[in-house]
């Protein structure tokens, strides 16, 4: 049978685990996701708008090789680029057929 001290210990352990997840794991996940989203955003800016972050960072002596980043994820980025190209072509086709006043 479970006594009162066992119930209190279980509640304390659950509270400690919840606090650990809330204050330590959650910020680490947010930081990691923020970095990944930033890198993906820069990649898309380079692919579709010709943005070059190296021209902005060159006066500070910083060079970032995003081609190395992109080449290691080609298995993922190639299908995404194909899908985005199809989406862009479809959008251009629809926008071309919209009556303009």
TIMI-2910 file (N, C-alpha, C, CB; in pm, 1 decimal, decimal comma, always signed):
<rs>
+----------+----------+----------+----------+----------+----------+----------+----------+----------+----------+----------+----------+------+
!      n_x !      n_y !      n_z !     ca_x !     ca_y !     ca_z !      c_x !      c_y !      c_z !     cb_x !     cb_y !     cb_z ! resn !
+----------+----------+----------+----------+----------+----------+----------+----------+----------+----------+----------+----------+------+
!    +83,6 !   -117,0 !     +0,0 !     +0,0 !     +0,0 !     +0,0 !    +89,1 !   +124,6 !     +0,0 !    -95,7 !     -0,9 !   +121,4 !  Unk !
!    +42,9 !   +227,9 !    -65,5 !   +118,2 !   +352,9 !    -75,2 !    +84,2 !   +440,5 !    +44,4 !    +87,3 !   +427,1 !   -208,8 !  Unk !
!   +188,4 !   +486,5 !   +110,7 !   +165,3 !   +573,7 !   +225,5 !   +183,6 !   +720,0 !   +185,0 !   +260,6 !   +537,4 !   +341,5 !  Unk !
!   +165,5 !   +807,6 !   +279,2 !   +167,4 !   +951,7 !   +253,4 !   +305,2 !  +1000,3 !   +208,2 !   +124,7 !  +1027,5 !   +378,3 !  Unk !
!   +412,4 !   +947,2 !   +264,7 !   +546,6 !   +992,0 !   +225,7 !   +578,0 !   +953,6 !    +81,0 !   +652,3 !   +932,2 !   +320,1 !  Unk !
!   +532,7 !   +838,1 !    +35,9 !   +554,3 !   +798,1 !   -104,2 !   +481,0 !   +891,0 !   -199,5 !   +508,1 !   +653,2 !   -126,9 !  Unk !
!   +361,0 !   +929,6 !   -164,3 !   +284,2 !  +1021,4 !   -248,7 !   +353,3 !  +1157,1 !   -255,2 !   +140,1 !  +1037,1 !   -195,4 !  Unk !
!   +403,0 !  +1206,0 !   -143,1 !   +473,3 !  +1334,8 !   -140,3 !   +600,3 !  +1328,0 !   -224,1 !   +507,4 !  +1375,2 !     +4,7 !  Unk !
!   +674,8 !  +1219,1 !   -215,2 !   +797,0 !  +1204,2 !   -294,2 !   +763,9 !  +1199,2 !   -443,6 !   +873,5 !  +1076,8 !   -251,9 !  Unk !
!   +659,4 !  +1128,5 !   -481,3 !   +618,3 !  +1122,5 !   -622,2 !   +580,3 !  +1260,9 !   -672,5 !   +500,1 !  +1025,1 !   -640,5 !  Unk !
!   +507,2 !  +1337,5 !   -594,6 !   +467,7 !  +1472,8 !   -634,4 !   +590,0 !  +1562,5 !   -648,4 !   +369,5 !  +1532,6 !   -532,4 !  Unk !
!   +685,0 !  +1551,5 !   -556,7 !   +807,4 !  +1633,0 !   -563,5 !   +889,1 !  +1596,6 !   -686,6 !   +892,6 !  +1614,5 !   -436,2 !  Unk !
!   +902,2 !  +1468,0 !   -716,1 !   +977,5 !  +1424,4 !   -834,4 !   +911,1 !  +1475,1 !   -961,6 !   +988,8 !  +1270,6 !   -838,2 !  Unk !
!   +781,1 !  +1467,4 !   -969,8 !   +709,2 !  +1518,1 !  -1087,5 !   +729,0 !  +1669,1 !  -1100,1 !   +557,8 !  +1484,2 !  -1078,5 !  Unk !
!   +724,2 !  +1742,3 !   -989,7 !   +744,6 !  +1886,9 !   -993,5 !   +886,2 !  +1920,9 !  -1038,4 !   +716,7 !  +1948,4 !   -856,1 !  Unk !
!   +985,2 !  +1847,7 !   -989,8 !  +1123,8 !  +1873,3 !  -1029,4 !  +1142,6 !  +1844,8 !  -1177,7 !  +1221,1 !  +1787,8 !   -945,8 !  Unk !
!  +1085,1 !  +1737,2 !  -1227,9 !  +1094,8 !  +1705,5 !  -1370,8 !  +1026,9 !  +1813,7 !  -1454,4 !  +1031,5 !  +1567,7 !  -1400,2 !  Unk !
!   +910,5 !  +1859,8 !  -1411,1 !   +841,4 !  +1966,3 !  -1484,5 !   +923,5 !  +2095,2 !  -1485,7 !   +703,3 !  +1992,8 !  -1422,8 !  Unk !
!   +980,6 !  +2131,2 !  -1372,7 !  +1064,3 !  +2251,2 !  -1366,9 !  +1189,1 !  +2235,7 !  -1453,4 !  +1104,3 !  +2281,4 !  -1221,9 !  Unk !
!  +1249,5 !  +2116,8 !  -1454,5 !  +1366,2 !  +2091,7 !  -1537,8 !  +1330,9 !  +2109,0 !  -1684,9 !  +1421,7 !  +1950,8 !  -1512,1 !  Unk !
!  +1218,4 !  +2053,4 !  -1726,8 !  +1176,2 !  +2067,3 !  -1866,4 !  +1144,1 !  +2212,3 !  -1898,4 !  +1054,2 !  +1978,5 !  -1895,3 !  Unk !
!  +1077,6 !  +2281,1 !  -1807,6 !  +1034,7 !  +2418,8 !  -1834,1 !  +1152,1 !  +2515,4 !  -1840,6 !   +937,1 !  +2464,5 !  -1727,3 !  Unk !
!  +1246,7 !  +2505,7 !  -1748,7 !  +1351,2 !  +2606,8 !  -1738,7 !  +1482,7 !  +2569,8 !  -1808,0 !  +1378,2 !  +2634,4 !  -1595,6 !  Unk !
!  +1506,7 !  +2443,7 !  -1836,1 !  +1634,2 !  +2405,7 !  -1897,2 !  +1614,1 !  +2351,8 !  -2038,4 !  +1705,5 !  +2301,2 !  -1811,0 !  Unk !
!  +1527,7 !  +2255,9 !  -2056,6 !  +1512,4 !  +2192,1 !  -2186,8 !  +1442,3 !  +2284,8 !  -2286,0 !  +1434,4 !  +2061,4 !  -2172,9 !  Unk !
!  +1339,0 !  +2351,2 !  -2243,8 !  +1263,4 !  +2436,9 !  -2334,2 !  +1347,6 !  +2549,7 !  -2394,7 !  +1145,6 !  +2495,6 !  -2261,1 !  Unk !
!  +1426,4 !  +2624,6 !  -2318,5 !  +1509,7 !  +2727,6 !  -2380,5 !  +1615,4 !  +2670,8 !  -2475,8 !  +1577,6 !  +2808,7 !  -2273,2 !  Unk !
!  +1669,4 !  +2554,2 !  -2443,6 !  +1768,6 !  +2493,4 !  -2532,5 !  +1703,8 !  +2456,7 !  -2665,5 !  +1831,8 !  +2368,3 !  -2467,0 !  Unk !
!  +1584,6 !  +2400,8 !  -2659,5 !  +1513,0 !  +2366,8 !  -2782,3 !  +1479,3 !  +2492,9 !  -2860,1 !  +1385,1 !  +2287,7 !  -2750,7 !  Unk !
!  +1437,1 !  +2598,0 !  -2792,6 !  +1406,1 !  +2724,0 !  -2860,9 !  +1529,1 !  +2782,7 !  -2927,6 !  +1347,5 !  +2824,8 !  -2762,6 !  Unk !
!  +1643,1 !  +2777,4 !  -2860,5 !  +1766,5 !  +2830,0 !  -2919,3 !  +1805,1 !  +2748,8 !  -3042,5 !  +1881,4 !  +2828,3 !  -2815,8 !  Unk !
!  +1799,5 !  +2617,7 !  -3032,4 !  +1835,7 !  +2531,7 !  -3145,4 !  +1741,3 !  +2554,2 !  -3262,8 !  +1833,7 !  +2383,8 !  -3103,6 !  Unk !
!  +1611,1 !  +2561,0 !  -3236,7 !  +1515,1 !  +2587,0 !  -3343,8 !  +1534,8 !  +2725,6 !  -3403,6 !  +1372,3 !  +2572,6 !  -3291,7 !  Unk !
!  +1567,4 !  +2823,6 !  -3321,3 !  +1592,5 !  +2958,1 !  -3372,5 !  +1711,8 !  +2961,4 !  -3466,5 !  +1615,0 !  +3054,5 !  -3257,7 !  Unk !
!  +1817,6 !  +2891,7 !  -3431,6 !  +1935,3 !  +2887,2 !  -3519,0 !  +1902,8 !  +2816,1 !  -3648,8 !  +2052,5 !  +2817,5 !  -3448,9 !  Unk !
!  +1831,3 !  +2705,1 !  -3641,5 !  +1795,0 !  +2631,0 !  -3762,5 !  +1704,4 !  +2714,4 !  -3851,3 !  +1726,3 !  +2498,7 !  -3726,5 !  Unk !
!  +1606,3 !  +2781,8 !  -3794,3 !  +1516,0 !  +2865,5 !  -3873,5 !  +1592,0 !  +2981,4 !  -3936,6 !  +1400,9 !  +2918,7 !  -3786,4 !  Unk !
!  +1687,6 !  +3040,5 !  -3864,6 !  +1767,9 !  +3148,7 !  -3920,2 !  +1850,2 !  +3100,3 !  -4039,1 !  +1859,7 !  +3207,3 !  -3813,0 !  Unk !
!  +1913,2 !  +2983,6 !  -4027,7 !  +1992,3 !  +2929,9 !  -4138,2 !  +1905,4 !  +2897,6 !  -4259,6 !  +2067,1 !  +2805,1 !  -4093,4 !  Unk !
!  +1787,3 !  +2842,3 !  -4236,8 !  +1695,9 !  +2812,6 !  -4347,4 !  +1648,2 !  +2942,0 !  -4412,2 !  +1575,1 !  +2729,5 !  -4298,1 !  Unk !
!  +1619,9 !  +3043,4 !  -4333,0 !  +1577,2 !  +3173,0 !  -4385,8 !  +1686,4 !  +3234,9 !  -4474,0 !  +1541,6 !  +3268,7 !  -4270,3 !  Unk !
!  +1810,6 !  +3231,4 !  -4428,7 !  +1922,3 !  +3283,1 !  -4507,4 !  +1938,3 !  +3203,0 !  -4636,1 !  +2052,6 !  +3279,2 !  -4425,6 !  Unk !
!  +1922,6 !  +3071,3 !  -4628,1 !  +1933,8 !  +2986,3 !  -4746,8 !  +1828,2 !  +3024,3 !  -4850,3 !  +1919,7 !  +2837,7 !  -4708,5 !  Unk !
!  +1703,6 !  +3042,4 !  -4807,0 !  +1597,8 !  +3079,3 !  -4900,6 !  +1619,8 !  +3219,1 !  -4958,1 !  +1461,9 !  +3072,1 !  -4831,7 !  Unk !
!  +1670,3 !  +3310,7 !  -4877,7 !  +1702,9 !  +3443,1 !  -4930,4 !  +1809,2 !  +3433,9 !  -5038,9 !  +1750,5 !  +3535,2 !  -4817,9 !  Unk !
!  +1907,7 !  +3348,1 !  -5020,3 !  +2012,3 !  +3331,9 !  -5120,6 !  +1958,1 !  +3265,1 !  -5245,9 !  +2128,1 !  +3250,9 !  -5064,0 !  Unk !
!  +1872,7 !  +3165,5 !  -5230,7 !  +1822,9 !  +3091,8 !  -5345,3 !  +1729,0 !  +3174,8 !  -5431,8 !  +1752,7 !  +2967,5 !  -5299,1 !  Unk !
!  +1637,6 !  +3247,1 !  -5371,5 !  +1531,5 !  +3311,4 !  -5447,8 !  +1551,8 !  +3459,8 !  -5471,1 !  +1403,1 !  +3291,1 !  -5379,3 !  Unk !
!  +1626,7 !  +3527,4 !  -5387,2 !  +1642,3 !  +3671,4 !  -5401,5 !  +1785,0 !  +3714,5 !  -5428,7 !  +1593,1 !  +3739,4 !  -5279,1 !  Unk !
!  +1877,7 !  +3620,2 !  -5437,6 !  +2016,6 !  +3653,2 !  -5466,2 !  +2085,7 !  +3725,3 !  -5352,1 !  +2024,2 !  +3736,9 !  -5589,1 !  Unk !
!  +2035,0 !  +3710,9 !  -5233,3 !  +2092,9 !  +3776,0 !  -5115,7 !  +2226,3 !  +3710,6 !  -5082,7 !  +1996,3 !  +3768,0 !  -4993,9 !  Unk !
!  +2328,1 !  +3790,9 !  -5056,5 !  +2459,4 !  +3737,6 !  -5020,0 !  +2501,7 !  +3798,5 !  -4887,8 !  +2565,1 !  +3766,6 !  -5130,3 !  Unk !
!  +2496,7 !  +3716,8 !  -4782,7 !  +2530,3 !  +3765,9 !  -4649,7 !  +2678,8 !  +3797,0 !  -4638,2 !  +2489,9 !  +3663,9 !  -4544,0 !  Unk !
!  +2760,6 !  +3736,3 !  -4724,2 !  +2904,9 !  +3761,7 !  -4718,4 !  +2938,6 !  +3905,3 !  -4757,3 !  +2979,1 !  +3664,5 !  -4809,9 !  Unk !
!  +2857,5 !  +3966,3 !  -4846,0 !  +2881,3 !  +4106,7 !  -4882,2 !  +2853,3 !  +4199,1 !  -4764,2 !  +2793,8 !  +4146,9 !  -5002,3 !  Unk !
!  +2760,7 !  +4159,5 !  -4680,0 !  +2728,1 !  +4240,8 !  -4563,5 !  +2833,1 !  +4222,3 !  -4453,6 !  +2588,3 !  +4204,8 !  -4510,6 !  Unk !
!  +2881,3 !  +4098,6 !  -4436,4 !  +2974,7 !  +4069,4 !  -4328,5 !  +3121,1 !  +4088,7 !  -4367,8 !  +2954,0 !  +3928,8 !  -4281,3 !  Unk !
!  +3150,5 !  +4110,4 !  -4497,1 !  +3289,0 !  +4123,6 !  -4543,6 !  +3364,1 !  +4239,3 !  -4476,9 !  +3290,5 !  +4142,7 !  -4693,8 !  Unk !
!  +3304,3 !  +4356,0 !  -4453,8 !  +3379,2 !  +4462,6 !  -4386,9 !  +3425,8 !  +4424,8 !  -4245,8 !  +3294,1 !  +4586,9 !  -4379,8 !  Unk !
!  +3360,8 !  +4326,8 !  -4185,9 !  +3399,4 !  +4283,8 !  -4051,5 !  +3495,9 !  +4165,6 !  -4054,2 !  +3275,9 !  +4247,0 !  -3971,4 !  Unk !
!  +3532,5 !  +4119,2 !  -4175,4 !  +3625,2 !  +4007,7 !  -4188,8 !  +3562,2 !  +3872,7 !  -4161,8 !  +3740,0 !  +4027,0 !  -4097,0 !  Unk !
!  +3430,4 !  +3862,9 !  -4179,7 !  +3359,4 !  +3737,8 !  -4153,9 !  +3315,2 !  +3678,7 !  -4286,6 !  +3237,5 !  +3760,3 !  -4059,6 !  Unk !
!  +3342,1 !  +3550,0 !  -4307,1 !  +3298,7 !  +3479,5 !  -4427,4 !  +3226,4 !  +3352,3 !  -4385,4 !  +3419,5 !  +3447,0 !  -4521,0 !  Unk !
!  +3103,1 !  +3338,3 !  -4431,4 !  +3023,5 !  +3221,0 !  -4399,1 !  +2998,0 !  +3144,7 !  -4527,8 !  +2889,7 !  +3260,0 !  -4329,2 !  Unk !
!  +3034,5 !  +3017,6 !  -4529,9 !  +3018,4 !  +2935,1 !  -4648,2 !  +2887,9 !  +2856,8 !  -4637,9 !  +3138,7 !  +2839,6 !  -4665,5 !  Unk !
!  +2779,8 !  +2915,0 !  -4690,7 !  +2650,7 !  +2847,8 !  -4686,2 !  +2641,7 !  +2737,4 !  -4789,9 !  +2538,8 !  +2947,5 !  -4707,2 !  Unk !
!  +2729,4 !  +2738,5 !  -4890,3 !  +2728,0 !  +2630,2 !  -4988,1 !  +2765,5 !  +2498,7 !  -4920,9 !  +2824,4 !  +2660,5 !  -5104,8 !  Unk !
!  +2855,2 !  +2504,2 !  -4824,6 !  +2892,2 !  +2384,7 !  -4749,3 !  +2772,9 !  +2335,8 !  -4667,7 !  +3013,1 !  +2413,2 !  -4657,0 !  Unk !
!  +2701,0 !  +2429,0 !  -4607,0 !  +2580,5 !  +2393,7 !  -4532,1 !  +2476,7 !  +2331,7 !  -4624,2 !  +2522,2 !  +2517,2 !  -4462,1 !  Unk !
!  +2457,8 !  +2392,6 !  -4741,2 !  +2355,8 !  +2344,7 !  -4833,9 !  +2393,9 !  +2209,9 !  -4893,6 !  +2333,5 !  +2446,5 !  -4945,0 !  Unk !
!  +2521,8 !  +2188,8 !  -4921,7 !  +2560,9 !  +2062,4 !  -4984,4 !  +2543,6 !  +1944,0 !  -4890,1 !  +2705,1 !  +2069,8 !  -5031,3 !  Unk !
!  +2552,9 !  +1965,2 !  -4761,4 !  +2534,9 !  +1854,4 !  -4668,2 !  +2387,6 !  +1818,3 !  -4649,9 !  +2596,5 !  +1889,0 !  -4533,9 !  Unk !
!  +2298,3 !  +1904,7 !  -4692,1 !  +2155,0 !  +1877,5 !  -4681,7 !  +2088,0 !  +1868,7 !  -4817,9 !  +2087,6 !  +1984,6 !  -4598,8 !  Unk !
!  +2163,2 !  +1832,3 !  -4921,6 !  +2104,6 !  +1822,9 !  -5055,7 !  +1991,8 !  +1721,8 !  -5062,8 !  +2210,9 !  +1786,5 !  -5156,4 !  Unk !
!  +1998,6 !  +1614,5 !  -4988,7 !  +1894,4 !  +1513,7 !  -4991,2 !  +1760,2 !  +1571,1 !  -4945,9 !  +1933,5 !  +1396,0 !  -4903,3 !  Unk !
!  +1764,9 !  +1676,9 !  -4865,8 !  +1642,8 !  +1740,4 !  -4818,4 !  +1608,5 !  +1865,1 !  -4899,2 !  +1656,4 !  +1776,0 !  -4671,7 !  Unk !
!  +1710,9 !  +1942,3 !  -4936,1 !  +1686,2 !  +2069,7 !  -5001,8 !  +1646,2 !  +2055,4 !  -5147,7 !  +1807,5 !  +2155,5 !  -4992,0 !  Unk !
!  +1691,9 !  +1951,6 !  -5217,2 !  +1656,1 !  +1933,7 !  -5358,1 !  +1505,8 !  +1914,5 !  -5375,7 !  +1730,9 !  +1814,2 !  -5416,9 !  Unk !
!  +1439,4 !  +1824,8 !  -5302,5 !  +1293,4 !  +1814,5 !  -5317,4 !  +1219,9 !  +1942,0 !  -5274,9 !  +1241,7 !  +1697,1 !  -5235,9 !  Unk !
!  +1271,4 !  +2009,2 !  -5172,6 !  +1206,5 !  +2133,2 !  -5128,9 !  +1218,9 !  +2239,7 !  -5237,1 !  +1268,4 !  +2183,8 !  -4996,5 !  Unk !
!  +1337,6 !  +2252,4 !  -5298,4 !  +1355,2 !  +2348,9 !  -5406,7 !  +1264,0 !  +2316,9 !  -5524,3 !  +1500,7 !  +2351,3 !  -5452,8 !  Unk !
!  +1250,6 !  +2188,4 !  -5557,5 !  +1161,9 !  +2148,2 !  -5667,6 !  +1017,5 !  +2185,6 !  -5636,4 !  +1172,9 !  +1996,3 !  -5693,7 !  Unk !
!   +973,3 !  +2157,0 !  -5514,2 !   +837,0 !  +2191,0 !  -5474,9 !   +815,2 !  +2342,5 !  -5477,4 !   +806,6 !  +2135,3 !  -5335,3 !  Unk !
!   +912,0 !  +2419,6 !  -5427,8 !   +897,0 !  +2565,4 !  -5427,7 !   +898,0 !  +2622,2 !  -5569,0 !  +1008,0 !  +2629,8 !  -5345,3 !  Unk !
!   +976,9 !  +2563,6 !  -5658,7 !   +974,1 !  +2607,7 !  -5798,3 !   +838,4 !  +2580,4 !  -5861,7 !  +1084,3 !  +2538,1 !  -5878,6 !  Unk !
!   +781,9 !  +2462,8 !  -5835,1 !   +648,9 !  +2432,8 !  -5886,2 !   +545,3 !  +2528,3 !  -5829,3 !   +610,9 !  +2289,2 !  -5853,8 !  Unk !
!   +555,3 !  +2558,3 !  -5701,7 !   +462,4 !  +2651,6 !  -5638,3 !   +475,9 !  +2791,3 !  -5698,2 !   +486,6 !  +2656,4 !  -5486,9 !  Unk !
!   +598,7 !  +2833,6 !  -5724,6 !   +622,2 !  +2964,9 !  -5784,9 !   +566,8 !  +2970,0 !  -5926,7 !   +772,2 !  +2997,7 !  -5785,5 !  Unk !
!   +588,3 !  +2864,2 !  -6005,3 !   +534,7 !  +2859,6 !  -6141,5 !   +382,6 !  +2860,5 !  -6140,8 !   +585,8 !  +2735,6 !  -6215,0 !  Unk !
!   +323,0 !  +2786,0 !  -6048,4 !   +177,5 !  +2785,0 !  -6037,1 !   +125,1 !  +2923,0 !  -5998,6 !   +132,5 !  +2680,5 !  -5934,2 !  Unk !
!   +192,2 !  +2988,9 !  -5904,7 !   +151,8 !  +3123,8 !  -5864,1 !   +162,8 !  +3221,5 !  -5979,8 !   +236,9 !  +3172,2 !  -5746,9 !  Unk !
!   +272,7 !  +3214,3 !  -6055,9 !   +288,9 !  +3301,8 !  -6172,3 !   +179,9 !  +3276,8 !  -6275,7 !   +426,8 !  +3281,2 !  -6235,7 !  Unk !
!   +145,5 !  +3150,1 !  -6297,4 !    +39,1 !  +3116,3 !  -6392,1 !    -94,8 !  +3173,5 !  -6346,4 !    +28,6 !  +2964,0 !  -6408,9 !  Unk !
!   -126,3 !  +3157,1 !  -6219,0 !   -253,8 !  +3208,1 !  -6167,4 !   -253,4 !  +3362,2 !  -6169,4 !   -279,5 !  +3155,2 !  -6022,3 !  Unk !
!   -144,0 !  +3424,0 !  -6130,0 !   -138,2 !  +3568,5 !  -6124,5 !   -145,9 !  +3628,2 !  -6264,3 !    -11,1 !  +3613,9 !  -6054,4 !  Unk !
!    -92,4 !  +3556,6 !  -6362,6 !    -97,8 !  +3603,4 !  -6501,7 !   -240,9 !  +3601,0 !  -6552,8 !     -7,6 !  +3516,9 !  -6592,2 !  Unk !
!   -322,2 !  +3508,0 !  -6506,7 !   -460,6 !  +3494,3 !  -6553,7 !   -560,9 !  +3576,9 !  -6474,7 !   -501,3 !  +3350,7 !  -6548,6 !  Unk !
!   -516,3 !  +3646,8 !  -6371,8 !   -606,6 !  +3731,5 !  -6294,2 !   -634,3 !  +3857,7 !  -6376,2 !   -545,4 !  +3767,0 !  -6153,0 !  Unk !
!   -761,6 !  +3892,5 !  -6394,0 !   -791,6 !  +4013,1 !  -6470,6 !   -742,4 !  +4137,4 !  -6396,5 !   -942,8 !  +4023,3 !  -6497,9 !  Unk !
!   -676,6 !  +4221,4 !  -6470,6 !   -623,4 !  +4345,2 !  -6413,4 !   -710,3 !  +4461,5 !  -6461,8 !   -472,6 !  +4366,5 !  -6453,5 !  Unk !
!   -732,9 !  +4555,8 !  -6375,1 !   -819,2 !  +4667,4 !  -6414,3 !   -737,7 !  +4781,6 !  -6470,0 !   -902,2 !  +4715,8 !  -6295,9 !  Unk !
+----------+----------+----------+----------+----------+----------+----------+----------+----------+----------+----------+----------+------+
</rs>
